[in-house]
């Protein structure tokens, strides 16, 4: 299997969300902000995710947090690196941190839909209402669009043709 960071992110976050839904990570853990519980679960999933040395190399091709942070600082924070797998695990962890996946706020969402998506967007004041700018009068024919469909003759077996005319 080739490493893909988007697939990885989705897999890990889905597993964490599933653990929260199945109460493996309890609601008390979430409410109290017990990050040790969350981090422990994510680290367990990371160990399951990396398959072999080749997969670790694929991870390191995509992530190079170890180039951005001095090697000694990473080892002081995470421990001594003994293999490529260790480096890949740290890089995956740093990626999850950068995405915000190591905090409960990333997973908090309301399953009860109270408003429709578009209603919430239209209620925002920082988004302009483009409908106010449109001239809906019939005098302005420049914005007329006509789409016509020609019905085929039933005996001919011909597919319908679309006619699209845009007035300029």
VMD Tcl script that builds the backbone (N, CA, C; Angstrom):
set m [mol new atoms 504]
animate dup $m
set s [atomselect $m all]
$s set {name element resname resid chain x y z} {
  {N N UNK 1 A 0.841 -1.177 0.000}
  {CA C UNK 1 A 0.000 0.000 0.000}
  {C C UNK 1 A 0.886 1.240 0.000}
  {N N UNK 2 A 0.594 2.177 -0.875}
  {CA C UNK 2 A 1.319 3.442 -0.974}
  {C C UNK 2 A 0.708 4.433 0.011}
  {N N UNK 3 A 1.549 5.207 0.646}
  {CA C UNK 3 A 1.088 6.173 1.633}
  {C C UNK 3 A 0.445 7.371 0.947}
  {N N UNK 4 A -0.703 7.787 1.468}
  {CA C UNK 4 A -1.402 8.976 1.002}
  {C C UNK 4 A -1.820 9.751 2.246}
  {N N UNK 5 A -1.360 10.997 2.365}
  {CA C UNK 5 A -1.600 11.746 3.603}
  {C C UNK 5 A -3.076 12.065 3.824}
  {N N UNK 6 A -3.848 12.267 2.761}
  {CA C UNK 6 A -5.272 12.535 2.925}
  {C C UNK 6 A -6.004 11.302 3.430}
  {N N UNK 7 A -5.668 10.147 2.858}
  {CA C UNK 7 A -6.263 8.890 3.304}
  {C C UNK 7 A -5.868 8.613 4.751}
  {N N UNK 8 A -4.603 8.858 5.068}
  {CA C UNK 8 A -4.120 8.663 6.430}
  {C C UNK 8 A -4.905 9.532 7.402}
  {N N UNK 9 A -5.043 10.804 7.086}
  {CA C UNK 9 A -5.758 11.729 7.967}
  {C C UNK 9 A -7.199 11.272 8.164}
  {N N UNK 10 A -7.852 10.882 7.083}
  {CA C UNK 10 A -9.236 10.400 7.188}
  {C C UNK 10 A -9.325 9.127 8.011}
  {N N UNK 11 A -8.409 8.196 7.803}
  {CA C UNK 11 A -8.421 6.933 8.547}
  {C C UNK 11 A -8.264 7.166 10.043}
  {N N UNK 12 A -7.274 7.958 10.407}
  {CA C UNK 12 A -7.013 8.187 11.832}
  {C C UNK 12 A -8.165 8.946 12.486}
  {N N UNK 13 A -8.628 9.998 11.851}
  {CA C UNK 13 A -9.710 10.781 12.455}
  {C C UNK 13 A -11.011 9.987 12.515}
  {N N UNK 14 A -11.250 9.128 11.517}
  {CA C UNK 14 A -12.434 8.263 11.565}
  {C C UNK 14 A -12.342 7.287 12.733}
  {N N UNK 15 A -11.159 6.748 12.967}
  {CA C UNK 15 A -10.985 5.800 14.077}
  {C C UNK 15 A -11.156 6.494 15.423}
  {N N UNK 16 A -10.650 7.703 15.549}
  {CA C UNK 16 A -10.825 8.449 16.797}
  {C C UNK 16 A -12.296 8.778 16.997}
  {N N UNK 17 A -12.955 9.254 15.945}
  {CA C UNK 17 A -14.371 9.579 16.064}
  {C C UNK 17 A -15.185 8.339 16.409}
  {N N UNK 18 A -14.829 7.215 15.816}
  {CA C UNK 18 A -15.501 5.961 16.118}
  {C C UNK 18 A -15.276 5.571 17.582}
  {N N UNK 19 A -14.061 5.778 18.079}
  {CA C UNK 19 A -13.763 5.471 19.479}
  {C C UNK 19 A -14.582 6.360 20.416}
  {N N UNK 20 A -14.777 7.609 20.033}
  {CA C UNK 20 A -15.601 8.508 20.843}
  {C C UNK 20 A -17.063 8.068 20.774}
  {N N UNK 21 A -17.533 7.720 19.580}
  {CA C UNK 21 A -18.921 7.281 19.411}
  {C C UNK 21 A -19.208 5.976 20.152}
  {N N UNK 22 A -18.226 5.064 20.176}
  {CA C UNK 22 A -18.392 3.765 20.835}
  {C C UNK 22 A -18.025 3.815 22.317}
  {N N UNK 23 A -17.695 4.995 22.799}
  {CA C UNK 23 A -17.374 5.232 24.196}
  {C C UNK 23 A -16.072 4.560 24.645}
  {N N UNK 24 A -15.174 4.248 23.706}
  {CA C UNK 24 A -13.830 3.820 24.089}
  {C C UNK 24 A -13.072 5.007 24.676}
  {N N UNK 25 A -13.286 6.160 24.084}
  {CA C UNK 25 A -12.865 7.424 24.680}
  {C C UNK 25 A -14.160 8.016 25.219}
  {N N UNK 26 A -14.284 8.039 26.520}
  {CA C UNK 26 A -15.567 8.378 27.137}
  {C C UNK 26 A -15.886 9.857 27.001}
  {N N UNK 27 A -17.153 10.160 27.210}
  {CA C UNK 27 A -17.601 11.546 27.188}
  {C C UNK 27 A -16.947 12.326 28.325}
  {N N UNK 28 A -16.662 11.644 29.431}
  {CA C UNK 28 A -15.958 12.289 30.546}
  {C C UNK 28 A -14.552 12.697 30.124}
  {N N UNK 29 A -13.881 11.825 29.340}
  {CA C UNK 29 A -12.549 12.163 28.834}
  {C C UNK 29 A -12.607 13.402 27.957}
  {N N UNK 30 A -13.620 13.455 27.105}
  {CA C UNK 30 A -13.776 14.588 26.191}
  {C C UNK 30 A -14.069 15.859 26.981}
  {N N UNK 31 A -15.018 15.775 27.915}
  {CA C UNK 31 A -15.417 16.955 28.689}
  {C C UNK 31 A -14.297 17.459 29.593}
  {N N UNK 32 A -13.510 16.536 30.147}
  {CA C UNK 32 A -12.427 16.958 31.035}
  {C C UNK 32 A -11.170 17.337 30.259}
  {N N UNK 33 A -11.160 17.035 28.961}
  {CA C UNK 33 A -9.996 17.366 28.135}
  {C C UNK 33 A -8.807 16.470 28.431}
  {N N UNK 34 A -9.058 15.206 28.732}
  {CA C UNK 34 A -7.992 14.244 29.046}
  {C C UNK 34 A -7.210 13.913 27.773}
  {N N UNK 35 A -6.201 14.720 27.478}
  {CA C UNK 35 A -5.423 14.545 26.249}
  {C C UNK 35 A -4.563 13.289 26.290}
  {N N UNK 36 A -4.196 12.821 27.486}
  {CA C UNK 36 A -3.412 11.585 27.567}
  {C C UNK 36 A -4.190 10.418 26.962}
  {N N UNK 37 A -5.482 10.378 27.224}
  {CA C UNK 37 A -6.338 9.307 26.672}
  {C C UNK 37 A -6.402 9.408 25.147}
  {N N UNK 38 A -6.621 10.616 24.642}
  {CA C UNK 38 A -6.690 10.827 23.195}
  {C C UNK 38 A -5.350 10.524 22.538}
  {N N UNK 39 A -4.286 11.053 23.086}
  {CA C UNK 39 A -2.953 10.839 22.509}
  {C C UNK 39 A -2.569 9.368 22.547}
  {N N UNK 40 A -2.900 8.675 23.633}
  {CA C UNK 40 A -2.617 7.246 23.715}
  {C C UNK 40 A -3.334 6.456 22.632}
  {N N UNK 41 A -4.592 6.798 22.390}
  {CA C UNK 41 A -5.341 6.105 21.351}
  {C C UNK 41 A -4.756 6.382 19.966}
  {N N UNK 42 A -4.430 7.646 19.697}
  {CA C UNK 42 A -3.863 8.004 18.396}
  {C C UNK 42 A -2.516 7.309 18.196}
  {N N UNK 43 A -1.689 7.286 19.226}
  {CA C UNK 43 A -0.383 6.637 19.112}
  {C C UNK 43 A -0.525 5.139 18.860}
  {N N UNK 44 A -1.506 4.513 19.492}
  {CA C UNK 44 A -1.772 3.104 19.228}
  {C C UNK 44 A -2.152 2.898 17.763}
  {N N UNK 45 A -3.021 3.761 17.242}
  {CA C UNK 45 A -3.437 3.661 15.847}
  {C C UNK 45 A -2.269 3.916 14.895}
  {N N UNK 46 A -1.377 4.821 15.262}
  {CA C UNK 46 A -0.197 5.078 14.424}
  {C C UNK 46 A 0.681 3.843 14.333}
  {N N UNK 47 A 0.860 3.146 15.440}
  {CA C UNK 47 A 1.667 1.923 15.421}
  {C C UNK 47 A 1.052 0.866 14.514}
  {N N UNK 48 A -0.269 0.826 14.467}
  {CA C UNK 48 A -0.951 -0.141 13.599}
  {C C UNK 48 A -0.879 0.283 12.134}
  {N N UNK 49 A -0.718 1.571 11.896}
  {CA C UNK 49 A -0.793 2.107 10.539}
  {C C UNK 49 A 0.468 1.838 9.728}
  {N N UNK 50 A 1.636 1.955 10.348}
  {CA C UNK 50 A 2.888 1.756 9.610}
  {C C UNK 50 A 3.153 0.263 9.502}
  {N N UNK 51 A 3.250 -0.207 8.266}
  {CA C UNK 51 A 3.348 -1.632 8.013}
  {C C UNK 51 A 4.781 -2.150 8.017}
  {N N UNK 52 A 5.662 -1.458 7.293}
  {CA C UNK 52 A 7.027 -1.963 7.133}
  {C C UNK 52 A 7.968 -0.816 6.797}
  {N N UNK 53 A 9.216 -1.164 6.545}
  {CA C UNK 53 A 10.253 -0.166 6.258}
  {C C UNK 53 A 9.926 0.627 4.989}
  {N N UNK 54 A 9.427 -0.056 3.954}
  {CA C UNK 54 A 9.089 0.618 2.704}
  {C C UNK 54 A 7.989 1.658 2.931}
  {N N UNK 55 A 7.009 1.293 3.729}
  {CA C UNK 55 A 5.918 2.216 4.040}
  {C C UNK 55 A 6.450 3.412 4.832}
  {N N UNK 56 A 7.379 3.168 5.752}
  {CA C UNK 56 A 7.985 4.259 6.520}
  {C C UNK 56 A 8.735 5.213 5.593}
  {N N UNK 57 A 9.406 4.673 4.590}
  {CA C UNK 57 A 10.122 5.518 3.625}
  {C C UNK 57 A 9.131 6.350 2.822}
  {N N UNK 58 A 8.000 5.762 2.425}
  {CA C UNK 58 A 6.953 6.521 1.720}
  {C C UNK 58 A 6.443 7.674 2.577}
  {N N UNK 59 A 6.281 7.433 3.870}
  {CA C UNK 59 A 5.841 8.490 4.784}
  {C C UNK 59 A 6.870 9.606 4.806}
  {N N UNK 60 A 8.139 9.231 4.899}
  {CA C UNK 60 A 9.201 10.238 5.004}
  {C C UNK 60 A 9.383 11.022 3.706}
  {N N UNK 61 A 8.932 10.486 2.589}
  {CA C UNK 61 A 8.970 11.250 1.335}
  {C C UNK 61 A 7.974 12.401 1.369}
  {N N UNK 62 A 6.847 12.199 2.062}
  {CA C UNK 62 A 5.809 13.231 2.141}
  {C C UNK 62 A 6.026 14.216 3.279}
  {N N UNK 63 A 6.590 13.754 4.373}
  {CA C UNK 63 A 6.752 14.589 5.554}
  {C C UNK 63 A 8.215 14.711 5.907}
  {N N UNK 64 A 8.617 15.921 6.236}
  {CA C UNK 64 A 9.995 16.122 6.669}
  {C C UNK 64 A 10.043 17.137 7.798}
  {N N UNK 65 A 9.218 16.904 8.816}
  {CA C UNK 65 A 9.249 17.769 9.989}
  {C C UNK 65 A 10.603 17.686 10.664}
  {N N UNK 66 A 11.283 16.539 10.499}
  {CA C UNK 66 A 12.599 16.376 11.115}
  {C C UNK 66 A 13.618 17.313 10.483}
  {N N UNK 67 A 13.348 17.818 9.266}
  {CA C UNK 67 A 14.238 18.801 8.655}
  {C C UNK 67 A 13.977 20.199 9.214}
  {N N UNK 68 A 12.761 20.434 9.660}
  {CA C UNK 68 A 12.387 21.758 10.156}
  {C C UNK 68 A 12.787 21.959 11.614}
  {N N UNK 69 A 12.806 20.900 12.376}
  {CA C UNK 69 A 13.134 20.950 13.791}
  {C C UNK 69 A 14.472 20.244 13.996}
  {N N UNK 70 A 15.364 20.825 14.779}
  {CA C UNK 70 A 16.642 20.139 15.010}
  {C C UNK 70 A 16.446 18.722 15.555}
  {N N UNK 71 A 17.250 17.818 15.064}
  {CA C UNK 71 A 17.176 16.406 15.398}
  {C C UNK 71 A 17.228 16.192 16.913}
  {N N UNK 72 A 18.116 16.923 17.580}
  {CA C UNK 72 A 18.271 16.763 19.025}
  {C C UNK 72 A 16.996 17.146 19.763}
  {N N UNK 73 A 16.327 18.197 19.304}
  {CA C UNK 73 A 15.074 18.618 19.939}
  {C C UNK 73 A 13.991 17.548 19.796}
  {N N UNK 74 A 13.920 16.935 18.616}
  {CA C UNK 74 A 12.938 15.858 18.412}
  {C C UNK 74 A 13.235 14.671 19.320}
  {N N UNK 75 A 14.514 14.314 19.447}
  {CA C UNK 75 A 14.865 13.176 20.306}
  {C C UNK 75 A 14.630 13.509 21.775}
  {N N UNK 76 A 14.851 14.754 22.172}
  {CA C UNK 76 A 14.569 15.140 23.556}
  {C C UNK 76 A 13.072 15.058 23.850}
  {N N UNK 77 A 12.253 15.362 22.868}
  {CA C UNK 77 A 10.802 15.365 23.060}
  {C C UNK 77 A 10.185 13.973 22.928}
  {N N UNK 78 A 10.671 13.186 21.959}
  {CA C UNK 78 A 10.019 11.908 21.648}
  {C C UNK 78 A 10.831 10.676 22.020}
  {N N UNK 79 A 12.093 10.821 22.319}
  {CA C UNK 79 A 12.941 9.679 22.630}
  {C C UNK 79 A 13.932 9.428 21.511}
  {N N UNK 80 A 14.802 8.472 21.729}
  {CA C UNK 80 A 15.880 8.166 20.776}
  {C C UNK 80 A 15.302 7.426 19.576}
  {N N UNK 81 A 15.680 7.872 18.385}
  {CA C UNK 81 A 15.254 7.201 17.155}
  {C C UNK 81 A 16.148 5.995 16.919}
  {N N UNK 82 A 15.533 4.837 16.778}
  {CA C UNK 82 A 16.303 3.612 16.559}
  {C C UNK 82 A 16.072 3.026 15.176}
  {N N UNK 83 A 15.068 3.533 14.470}
  {CA C UNK 83 A 14.784 2.999 13.137}
  {C C UNK 83 A 14.058 4.054 12.305}
  {N N UNK 84 A 13.920 3.753 11.021}
  {CA C UNK 84 A 13.141 4.625 10.139}
  {C C UNK 84 A 11.684 4.691 10.586}
  {N N UNK 85 A 11.209 3.612 11.146}
  {CA C UNK 85 A 9.839 3.570 11.615}
  {C C UNK 85 A 9.616 4.599 12.729}
  {N N UNK 86 A 10.592 4.756 13.615}
  {CA C UNK 86 A 10.492 5.748 14.686}
  {C C UNK 86 A 10.388 7.156 14.111}
  {N N UNK 87 A 11.212 7.442 13.125}
  {CA C UNK 87 A 11.204 8.772 12.500}
  {C C UNK 87 A 9.874 8.997 11.788}
  {N N UNK 88 A 9.380 7.980 11.097}
  {CA C UNK 88 A 8.101 8.093 10.392}
  {C C UNK 88 A 6.960 8.328 11.380}
  {N N UNK 89 A 6.983 7.641 12.521}
  {CA C UNK 89 A 5.942 7.835 13.532}
  {C C UNK 89 A 5.934 9.267 14.055}
  {N N UNK 90 A 7.119 9.812 14.304}
  {CA C UNK 90 A 7.204 11.187 14.792}
  {C C UNK 90 A 6.700 12.153 13.718}
  {N N UNK 91 A 7.047 11.899 12.476}
  {CA C UNK 91 A 6.584 12.768 11.398}
  {C C UNK 91 A 5.062 12.704 11.247}
  {N N UNK 92 A 4.481 11.522 11.370}
  {CA C UNK 92 A 3.024 11.404 11.310}
  {C C UNK 92 A 2.373 12.130 12.485}
  {N N UNK 93 A 2.980 11.997 13.658}
  {CA C UNK 93 A 2.449 12.683 14.841}
  {C C UNK 93 A 2.499 14.192 14.657}
  {N N UNK 94 A 3.615 14.691 14.136}
  {CA C UNK 94 A 3.755 16.135 13.907}
  {C C UNK 94 A 2.728 16.611 12.871}
  {N N UNK 95 A 2.451 15.781 11.866}
  {CA C UNK 95 A 1.432 16.119 10.876}
  {C C UNK 95 A 0.058 16.225 11.540}
  {N N UNK 96 A -0.275 15.257 12.390}
  {CA C UNK 96 A -1.562 15.293 13.082}
  {C C UNK 96 A -1.654 16.513 13.997}
  {N N UNK 97 A -0.541 16.875 14.631}
  {CA C UNK 97 A -0.532 18.085 15.460}
  {C C UNK 97 A -0.785 19.324 14.607}
  {N N UNK 98 A -0.127 19.385 13.454}
  {CA C UNK 98 A -0.290 20.545 12.568}
  {C C UNK 98 A -1.733 20.661 12.070}
  {N N UNK 99 A -2.402 19.540 11.877}
  {CA C UNK 99 A -3.793 19.542 11.426}
  {C C UNK 99 A -4.776 19.795 12.574}
  {N N UNK 100 A -4.291 19.726 13.815}
  {CA C UNK 100 A -5.150 19.936 14.980}
  {C C UNK 100 A -5.869 18.687 15.440}
  {N N UNK 101 A -5.467 17.525 14.943}
  {CA C UNK 101 A -6.156 16.273 15.251}
  {C C UNK 101 A -5.802 15.709 16.621}
  {N N UNK 102 A -4.866 16.318 17.308}
  {CA C UNK 102 A -4.473 15.818 18.628}
  {C C UNK 102 A -5.199 16.562 19.742}
  {N N UNK 103 A -6.258 17.281 19.379}
  {CA C UNK 103 A -7.082 18.005 20.352}
  {C C UNK 103 A -8.532 17.590 20.167}
  {N N UNK 104 A -9.252 17.562 21.258}
  {CA C UNK 104 A -10.655 17.152 21.203}
  {C C UNK 104 A -11.506 18.100 20.374}
  {N N UNK 105 A -11.134 19.362 20.286}
  {CA C UNK 105 A -11.927 20.334 19.538}
  {C C UNK 105 A -12.090 19.931 18.075}
  {N N UNK 106 A -11.121 19.184 17.550}
  {CA C UNK 106 A -11.190 18.740 16.156}
  {C C UNK 106 A -12.371 17.780 15.964}
  {N N UNK 107 A -12.704 17.034 16.993}
  {CA C UNK 107 A -13.717 15.986 16.882}
  {C C UNK 107 A -15.071 16.407 17.409}
  {N N UNK 108 A -15.151 17.527 18.081}
  {CA C UNK 108 A -16.435 17.968 18.619}
  {C C UNK 108 A -17.312 18.488 17.503}
  {N N UNK 109 A -18.467 17.911 17.398}
  {CA C UNK 109 A -19.462 18.409 16.455}
  {C C UNK 109 A -20.827 18.018 16.966}
  {N N UNK 110 A -21.800 18.773 16.541}
  {CA C UNK 110 A -23.172 18.537 16.967}
  {C C UNK 110 A -23.832 17.638 15.930}
  {N N UNK 111 A -24.244 16.459 16.348}
  {CA C UNK 111 A -24.901 15.533 15.422}
  {C C UNK 111 A -26.328 15.964 15.116}
  {N N UNK 112 A -26.864 16.840 15.923}
  {CA C UNK 112 A -28.228 17.297 15.704}
  {C C UNK 112 A -28.192 18.521 14.809}
  {N N UNK 113 A -28.746 18.388 13.640}
  {CA C UNK 113 A -28.754 19.499 12.689}
  {C C UNK 113 A -29.893 20.431 13.075}
  {N N UNK 114 A -29.539 21.665 13.451}
  {CA C UNK 114 A -30.562 22.610 13.870}
  {C C UNK 114 A -30.951 23.549 12.740}
  {N N UNK 115 A -30.009 23.916 11.903}
  {CA C UNK 115 A -30.283 24.803 10.782}
  {C C UNK 115 A -29.824 24.144 9.493}
  {N N UNK 116 A -30.412 24.589 8.412}
  {CA C UNK 116 A -29.940 24.142 7.117}
  {C C UNK 116 A -28.634 24.854 6.800}
  {N N UNK 117 A -27.766 24.212 6.066}
  {CA C UNK 117 A -26.457 24.766 5.769}
  {C C UNK 117 A -26.572 26.138 5.099}
  {N N UNK 118 A -27.406 26.259 4.087}
  {CA C UNK 118 A -27.499 27.513 3.357}
  {C C UNK 118 A -28.105 28.623 4.206}
  {N N UNK 119 A -29.019 28.277 5.114}
  {CA C UNK 119 A -29.571 29.291 6.005}
  {C C UNK 119 A -28.480 29.863 6.897}
  {N N UNK 120 A -27.606 29.023 7.387}
  {CA C UNK 120 A -26.512 29.494 8.238}
  {C C UNK 120 A -25.569 30.401 7.463}
  {N N UNK 121 A -25.346 30.087 6.204}
  {CA C UNK 121 A -24.458 30.916 5.384}
  {C C UNK 121 A -25.110 32.250 5.061}
  {N N UNK 122 A -26.401 32.230 4.716}
  {CA C UNK 122 A -27.098 33.463 4.358}
  {C C UNK 122 A -27.253 34.401 5.544}
  {N N UNK 123 A -27.261 33.855 6.752}
  {CA C UNK 123 A -27.395 34.682 7.944}
  {C C UNK 123 A -26.109 35.402 8.310}
  {N N UNK 124 A -24.994 34.985 7.754}
  {CA C UNK 124 A -23.725 35.621 8.079}
  {C C UNK 124 A -23.661 36.995 7.428}
  {N N UNK 125 A -23.172 37.956 8.180}
  {CA C UNK 125 A -23.117 39.325 7.682}
  {C C UNK 125 A -21.873 39.596 6.851}
  {N N UNK 126 A -20.812 38.790 7.010}
  {CA C UNK 126 A -19.577 39.056 6.280}
  {C C UNK 126 A -19.594 38.515 4.858}
  {N N UNK 127 A -20.667 37.828 4.472}
  {CA C UNK 127 A -20.801 37.318 3.108}
  {C C UNK 127 A -21.792 38.205 2.370}
  {N N UNK 128 A -21.376 38.823 1.259}
  {CA C UNK 128 A -22.288 39.722 0.542}
  {C C UNK 128 A -23.439 38.954 -0.087}
  {N N UNK 129 A -24.575 39.619 -0.204}
  {CA C UNK 129 A -25.745 39.040 -0.849}
  {C C UNK 129 A -25.707 39.433 -2.319}
  {N N UNK 130 A -25.380 38.495 -3.159}
  {CA C UNK 130 A -25.225 38.780 -4.581}
  {C C UNK 130 A -26.562 38.978 -5.280}
  {N N UNK 131 A -27.641 38.544 -4.685}
  {CA C UNK 131 A -28.952 38.709 -5.303}
  {C C UNK 131 A -29.374 40.163 -5.366}
  {N N UNK 132 A -28.847 40.999 -4.481}
  {CA C UNK 132 A -29.192 42.409 -4.500}
  {C C UNK 132 A -28.638 43.103 -5.740}
  {N N UNK 133 A -27.549 42.592 -6.288}
  {CA C UNK 133 A -26.906 43.219 -7.426}
  {C C UNK 133 A -27.536 42.836 -8.769}
  {N N UNK 134 A -28.352 41.814 -8.797}
  {CA C UNK 134 A -28.939 41.356 -10.052}
  {C C UNK 134 A -30.108 42.234 -10.457}
  {N N UNK 135 A -30.180 42.558 -11.756}
  {CA C UNK 135 A -31.300 43.308 -12.297}
  {C C UNK 135 A -32.259 42.288 -12.873}
  {N N UNK 136 A -33.393 42.094 -12.242}
  {CA C UNK 136 A -34.338 41.071 -12.666}
  {C C UNK 136 A -35.374 41.579 -13.656}
  {N N UNK 137 A -35.201 42.772 -14.181}
  {CA C UNK 137 A -36.193 43.314 -15.107}
  {C C UNK 137 A -36.073 42.626 -16.468}
  {N N UNK 138 A -37.173 42.640 -17.221}
  {CA C UNK 138 A -37.202 42.036 -18.545}
  {C C UNK 138 A -36.561 42.921 -19.596}
  {N N UNK 139 A -36.265 44.172 -19.257}
  {CA C UNK 139 A -35.656 45.097 -20.212}
  {C C UNK 139 A -34.229 44.700 -20.560}
  {N N UNK 140 A -33.557 44.031 -19.674}
  {CA C UNK 140 A -32.149 43.686 -19.866}
  {C C UNK 140 A -32.068 42.291 -20.474}
  {N N UNK 141 A -31.927 42.202 -21.780}
  {CA C UNK 141 A -31.887 40.919 -22.480}
  {C C UNK 141 A -30.472 40.356 -22.586}
  {N N UNK 142 A -29.477 41.089 -22.106}
  {CA C UNK 142 A -28.103 40.614 -22.208}
  {C C UNK 142 A -27.867 39.370 -21.365}
  {N N UNK 143 A -28.635 39.203 -20.322}
  {CA C UNK 143 A -28.427 38.074 -19.426}
  {C C UNK 143 A -29.404 36.935 -19.691}
  {N N UNK 144 A -30.090 36.967 -20.847}
  {CA C UNK 144 A -31.044 35.913 -21.167}
  {C C UNK 144 A -30.318 34.651 -21.577}
  {N N UNK 145 A -30.811 33.546 -21.076}
  {CA C UNK 145 A -30.264 32.246 -21.429}
  {C C UNK 145 A -31.415 31.371 -21.891}
  {N N UNK 146 A -31.197 30.643 -22.969}
  {CA C UNK 146 A -32.236 29.763 -23.475}
  {C C UNK 146 A -31.641 28.382 -23.655}
  {N N UNK 147 A -32.308 27.420 -23.076}
  {CA C UNK 147 A -31.879 26.042 -23.245}
  {C C UNK 147 A -33.080 25.293 -23.798}
  {N N UNK 148 A -32.893 24.665 -24.946}
  {CA C UNK 148 A -33.977 23.924 -25.560}
  {C C UNK 148 A -33.572 22.482 -25.791}
  {N N UNK 149 A -34.524 21.594 -25.674}
  {CA C UNK 149 A -34.274 20.185 -25.929}
  {C C UNK 149 A -35.185 19.739 -27.059}
  {N N UNK 150 A -34.591 19.136 -28.043}
  {CA C UNK 150 A -35.373 18.609 -29.151}
  {C C UNK 150 A -35.671 17.150 -28.859}
  {N N UNK 151 A -36.939 16.828 -28.818}
  {CA C UNK 151 A -37.324 15.446 -28.560}
  {C C UNK 151 A -37.077 14.620 -29.812}
  {N N UNK 152 A -36.491 13.464 -29.693}
  {CA C UNK 152 A -36.224 12.636 -30.866}
  {C C UNK 152 A -37.496 11.959 -31.359}
  {N N UNK 153 A -37.470 11.615 -32.588}
  {CA C UNK 153 A -38.553 10.841 -33.158}
  {C C UNK 153 A -38.457 9.435 -32.577}
  {N N UNK 154 A -39.539 8.891 -32.117}
  {CA C UNK 154 A -39.520 7.597 -31.437}
  {C C UNK 154 A -39.024 6.482 -32.354}
  {N N UNK 155 A -39.286 6.584 -33.646}
  {CA C UNK 155 A -38.893 5.522 -34.569}
  {C C UNK 155 A -37.435 5.629 -34.989}
  {N N UNK 156 A -36.864 6.801 -34.952}
  {CA C UNK 156 A -35.515 6.977 -35.477}
  {C C UNK 156 A -34.435 6.435 -34.535}
  {N N UNK 157 A -34.728 6.332 -33.260}
  {CA C UNK 157 A -33.727 5.854 -32.318}
  {C C UNK 157 A -32.649 6.890 -32.044}
  {N N UNK 158 A -32.894 8.094 -32.477}
  {CA C UNK 158 A -31.919 9.168 -32.319}
  {C C UNK 158 A -31.949 9.682 -30.882}
  {N N UNK 159 A -30.762 10.036 -30.372}
  {CA C UNK 159 A -30.664 10.601 -29.029}
  {C C UNK 159 A -31.114 12.052 -29.046}
  {N N UNK 160 A -31.628 12.537 -27.945}
  {CA C UNK 160 A -32.036 13.943 -27.895}
  {C C UNK 160 A -30.835 14.864 -28.081}
  {N N UNK 161 A -31.085 15.959 -28.774}
  {CA C UNK 161 A -30.043 16.963 -28.963}
  {C C UNK 161 A -30.379 18.158 -28.099}
  {N N UNK 162 A -29.332 18.736 -27.554}
  {CA C UNK 162 A -29.558 19.924 -26.738}
  {C C UNK 162 A -29.179 21.158 -27.549}
  {N N UNK 163 A -29.956 22.155 -27.403}
  {CA C UNK 163 A -29.653 23.425 -28.050}
  {C C UNK 163 A -29.417 24.419 -26.930}
  {N N UNK 164 A -28.277 25.017 -26.962}
  {CA C UNK 164 A -27.901 25.986 -25.941}
  {C C UNK 164 A -27.584 27.281 -26.621}
  {N N UNK 165 A -28.330 28.318 -26.301}
  {CA C UNK 165 A -28.087 29.630 -26.881}
  {C C UNK 165 A -27.889 30.618 -25.756}
  {N N UNK 166 A -26.781 31.284 -25.812}
  {CA C UNK 166 A -26.486 32.310 -24.818}
  {C C UNK 166 A -26.421 33.623 -25.542}
  {N N UNK 167 A -27.314 34.532 -25.215}
  {CA C UNK 167 A -27.347 35.852 -25.876}
  {C C UNK 167 A -26.173 36.686 -25.386}
  {N N UNK 168 A -25.610 37.408 -26.306}
  {CA C UNK 168 A -24.473 38.266 -25.946}
  {C C UNK 168 A -24.839 39.708 -25.937}
}
mol reanalyze $m
mol bondsrecalc $m
mol representation Tube
mol addrep $m
